[in-house]
Amino acid sequence: MCSTWMRASSSTSTRTPAGFQDEPRDAAGLRAGQNQPRDPGRRTPSFGVSRGYIESALAGAVPVFEWVHCDSSGQNFPCEVRFVRLPSSNRRLLRASIIDITERKRAEAIASGERRVFEKIAANAPLPAVLEAICELIERAMPESCCAVNLLERDKQALSFGVAPNLPREFVQAMDYAPIGIRYGSCSAAVYLSRLVTVADIETDALWEYRREAARQAAFRAAWSAPIVASDGQVVGTFAVYRRVTGIPSSRDHELMMRMAQIAGIAIERRAAEDALRESESKFRGLFESVMEGVYQTSRDGRILVANPAFVNLLGYGSAEELYQVPAGALYWYPNDRENFARRAEIEGELRNEEYVMRRKDGSMLVVVDNCRVVRDQNGRVCGFEGTLSTSPNARKRKPPFSRPRSAPRSPYNRSATR
């Protein structure tokens, strides 16, 4: 923090440094208005827009505001400024305290960027969008850097670019599908060595022996790469930072890189799990649709929840949607069979090779073999039944099981049935 004092003139109309008289010089030898970057939109020093704070301080308030300071080397950095009026009988004096808040602004930018990344992950955004948000965060927190995320193609033992929003196209083409090894660049070496690789000078480092010309054409002088590791310890990619000046990352940059590599690993692993689940569901769906036996799931109160095409065809319905409108109890030829089925299944947990007489849509009788088990909710309570249904091989050799009357009432759901 630095402090200085200034004497304000009696004029309050001006908004430029000319409104200050006898301005003291700071440690850099600059007057108060000289150490402000010019505002491109206003074509005036940014200090001019703070004149209202000065008048407020002269009136007795203690204004605190943020502005951009320009040091003696011409570098801009954010500051927090506090004005306090100094007691004086015949002068209008202010003390200005200036605090460098670069680190605070950096921390705020990182926190804001992380929120955007996690929001995209939670919203199930495409993986490239998540990785681009991570790169954007790094490039804002580490000026003059270009960031990229590479994905490991294990079958090819090579790295492909996942996202590289600001890398030159020629460099991306030259580095894409780089083999895993210690002379193909920082990323390939990071995978090969399973650790962070920091190359301070690409021109002299052996790790860039086979890709040095590509970096030279892109004017990159330093390259830092961290392996992206999944929860099972397997490397799934790399997180890379390229710079056009030589050097190694500071401790804070190193910490940020490792954290972003960890978050990228979460996103990549989650997407891989989702892809595997979709593939598994697709295979199950194919099996479900093509299996010869009827597959079903019903609720405890007798609603048909799921039925595959074989089950629908077995009972003579045109579609699963049509079948879902029929209560499960109406499909049994003998009304008490559904109640007996549910009671026994709940007691025994599963039923094997049970024969029942079912009523098809056209009213005809069908003897089937049922294999089922109970379905329980998260509290362990029975919430339904699931199983398979197939035509009984003994349907033509024996009379329907159980001693029941030869006829049964027609179901109101089977209007096309015949007596």
N, C-alpha and C positions, 0 to 999 in steps of 0.2 A: 504494500500500500504506500502511496505517496500523497503528500499534502502540499498545497500551495495556497496563497491568498491572492485575492484580486480586489481592486477597487472599481466599483461600477459607477458610471456617469449618471447624471440626473435624467438623461434621455432614456425613454423606454420604448421608442418607436422602432429603433433599428434592430435587425435580426442577424447582423454580421459582426465579426470581431471588431469592427470600427466602433462599436458601442462600448468598448472597454478603454479606459485611460490608464496610463502608467502601469501597464500590465507587467507583473514580474515574470521572469523567465524560469522555466523548470530546469531539471537537472540536465536536460539535453540542449539547453540554450534556446528553446523555442517559446514564443509567446503563446498564450492560451488558445488562440485561434489557429495557430500554425500546426499544432500537433493533432489535427483532425483530418481524416480522409474526406475527400470531396464526395458529396452525394451526387451520383450521376444523374439522377432524375431532377434535382433542384438546381444543379450547377453552382451550388454554394457549399461552404464547409458545413459538415454536419453539426458543428458546435452552434451554429446560428439557430437551429431549431430548439435549442435548450434555453433560449433567452427567457421563456416563461418561467422556468424553474428558478432562475436568478431572481426575478421579481418576486416570486413566492418566498424565497429565502429572505430577501430584504424586508418582506412584510412580517417575518417572524416564524415562518414554517421551516421545516427541515426536509426538503425534497430529496428523494433518493430515486435515481433512474439509471438506466443502462445506456451506454453509447459505445462507439468504436474509437479506440485511441490509436494513433499512429506514432510509433517510436522513432528515435533518431535514425534508425537504419531503413525506415520506410515500411516496416512491417505493421500490419493492422492486428489488433487483438481486442476482444470485448472487455469492457470495464463496467464497474458499478461506481457511480458518482454520488457523493453526498455533499450538499451545500449547507453551511451553517453560518449565520450572520455573527460577526464579531462585534463586541460592544465598542462603541466609539461615539464621542460627543459631536464630532463635526465631519466624520467620514462614513461612507457607505462601504464597509469592508465585509468580505465573505471568505470563509475557509472552504476550500474544495478538497475532499478526500477521494482519491481514485484507487480502486481495488481491481487488480487483474482477476477476472472470473473465467479465464479460458478453461480451466479444469472443470469448473462447475458446468459451463455450457457443454463441454464435451460429454460429461456424465449424463446430462439431461438428454443430449442427442442420442447417446447409446441406449438409455432407458426407453426413449420414445421409439427407437428403431427396433429394439427387442420386442416391445409390445406389438408393433406391426407384424413382426415375424410370427409371434405366437398366435396372433389373431388369424393369420393366414393358415397356420397349421390347424387351429381349432375349426376353421371354416372349411377344412378339407380342400384347400386351394391346390391347383396343380403344382407338382414338385418344382418345376422351373420358376414359378412365381415366388415360391418360398425362398428358393436359393438366390434369386435376384434381389429379394428384400434383404437378405443377409449381406450380399455384396454391396448393396447401396449403403447399408449401415457402416461397413468397414471403410468405404471410400469417403464417407462424411467424417468419420472419426480419425482417419489417417489421410490427410490431404496429400495430393500428388501421388496417390497410389491407384493401381488398377487391380481389381480383385476377380478371382475366378474360382469355380468349384468344378472339380473333375470327378467323374464316376469310374470306378474300377470295373472293367469287364473281365471277370475272373476266367472265363473260358478262353479268352484271347490273351490274357495276361498283359493287358494294355489299358491305358487311361484315355477316356474320351471326355470332351468338354461337356459338362452339364449346363453351365451358364458362364458367360464371359461378356457381360454387357458393354464394357468399355475397352476391351482388348482389340488391337488392330486385327482385321480379318486375316491378313497374310500370316500373322503370328499364330493365330488360332489354327489355321490350316496346317502350318508347319509342325505344331505341337500336338495336334489331335492324333489319338491312337499311338502315343509314344509308348514304346515297350517298357516294362518294368525293369529297372537296372540303375546303376549308380553313375552313368555317364550320359543320361538322356534328359537332364534337367532336375530341378529341385523336387518336383512332384513325383517323378519316377523314383528318385532316390528316397523320398519320404516313405513311399510304399515299401520299397525294397528293405529299408532299414527299420521301418515301423517306428519312426520318431520324427520330431520336428527337425527340419533342415533349413538352415539360414545361410544363404550364399550372399556375402557382402559385396563381392565383385565378380560378376559373371565372366568378365574378360580373362580372369586369371584362375578361376576355380575349375578343377578337373571334373566336377559333377556336371558341367555344361559342355563337355568336350564334343558331343555329337549334335548339340542343338545350339551352339554358341552363335552361329551365323544368324539364326532366326531371331535370337534376342538382340543381336547387334542391329539388324534391320529395323526392329521395333524400337530401338534406342533404350532398351531396358538394361540397367546396370546392376540391379540387385533383385533377388528373388527369394522369398521366404515361403515355405510350404509346411503345412501341418497335416498329418494323416487323419482322416475321418474314420473313427472306430465305432463299430456297432456294439450293442450290449453284450454280445457273445465273444467280443475281443477280435473279431475279424475286421480287417481294413476294408472299407467300402468305397473310399474315394479320398480326395485331398482338397485342402483349402489353401489357395495360393494368393500371395500378394506380390505384385511386381512394382518396382520403382525405377525411376530414371536417374537416380543418384545412388552412389554406392553407400553402403552402411548396413547395420543390423538393427533389428527391432529393439525398441526400449522395453523396459520391464512391463510397462503398462500396455504397450502394443502386443507384446508376447502373450500377456494374460488375455487380452481381448481376442487374439487369434485363436487361442486354445478354446475359449468359451464359444466362439462362433463355430468352430469345428465340431464341438460337442452338440450344439443346437442343430447344425446341418446333419449330423449323424442321426439325431432323433427324427428329423423330417424324412431322411432317406430310408431309415429302417421302417418307419411307419408306412411309407408308401409301398415298400417291398412287401410288408405284411398284408396290406390291403390288396395288392396285386395277387399275392398268393391265395388270399381268401376268395377273390373273384374267380381265379382259375379253379379253385376247389369247388366253388358253387356252380361254376359252369359244368364241371365234370359230373357233379352230383345231379344237376338239372338234366344233363344228357342221359344219365343212368335212370333217373326218375321217369323221364319221358319215354324211354325205350324198353324198360324192363317188362317182361311178359306178365308178371303178377300184378294184381291191383294193389296199389299202395294208398293208404288213407290215414287221416288224422281227424279225430272228432273231439269235441268238447265233452265235459262230464255231463252237461245237460242235454246232449244229443244233437248238437249242431255239427254238420260236416264242415271241417275247416280246410282240409287239403285232400285232393284226390287226383291221382295220375290218370293219363288217358286209358290205361288198361282197366282201371277200376270203373271208369265211366262207361267204357264199351261193354264190360262184363254185365253191367246192370241195364244196358240198353238205352242210355241217355245220349243226347246229342252233344252236350258240352258239360264241362265241370261247373260252369255258372248255373246251368239248369239244375244240376244235381244238388248244388248248394242250397237250393230253395226247399229241398225235401228234408224233413227231420230224419235222423238216422233210424229212429224207431219205426218209421213208415216203410223202411226197406225190408223188414223182417216179415216172413209169411205168418208167423205166430207172434202176436203182440207181446207176449211175456218174455220172448227170447232176448230182447234188448236189455230189459231190466235184469234178467238172470246173468247175462253176459257182463254187464257193468259191475254187478255185485261180486261175482266170482273173480273178476280181474282185479278189483280193489283189494280183495282178501289175499289172493295168491300172487299178485304182482305181475304175472304174465300167464297167458294161456297158449297152449300148443296143440295144433291139429284138431281144433274144435270144429264140428260140422254144424252148419245152420242152413235153414231153408230161407232163401231170400226171394223177394218179389221184384221182378224186373219191371221196367216202365210199361211194357205192354201187358202186364198182369200175369205173365207166365212164371212158373216156379223154377228156382235154380238152387241146387244143393252146392254149398261152397265149403271150403276148408279155411278157417281163420287162425292166424298166428298173431298175437298182439301182446303189448305190454302197456303198463300205465305210464302216464306223463305227469311229473310232479312240478309244482312251482318252486320258487326259491325258499319257501318255508316248509317244503316237504309234503305239502298237501296235494292230493290227486286232483289234477285239473283237466285231464282228458285221457284219450287212448290213441295209440297208433299201432299200425300193423299192416299185414298183407292178406289179400284175399285171392283164392284161386278156385277153379272148378274142382269139385270132389271127383276123384277117379272112380269112386264107387257109386256115383249118382245113378247109373243105369242098372247096377247089379243088386241094389237093395232099395227098400222103401225108405222114404224120408225118416230120419231119426226121431225118436221120441213118439210116444203114443198120443196122437192128437186127432181131432176131427179132421175129416178129409177136406173140408172146405173152411175157408176163413173169410172174414169180412174184407171187402175191397177197400183199399186205402183211398181216401179222398184225393190224394196227390197223384194217383194213377188213373186219370179219367179215361184213358184209352184202353184200360185193361178189359179183358173179356172174361166172362164167367167160365 
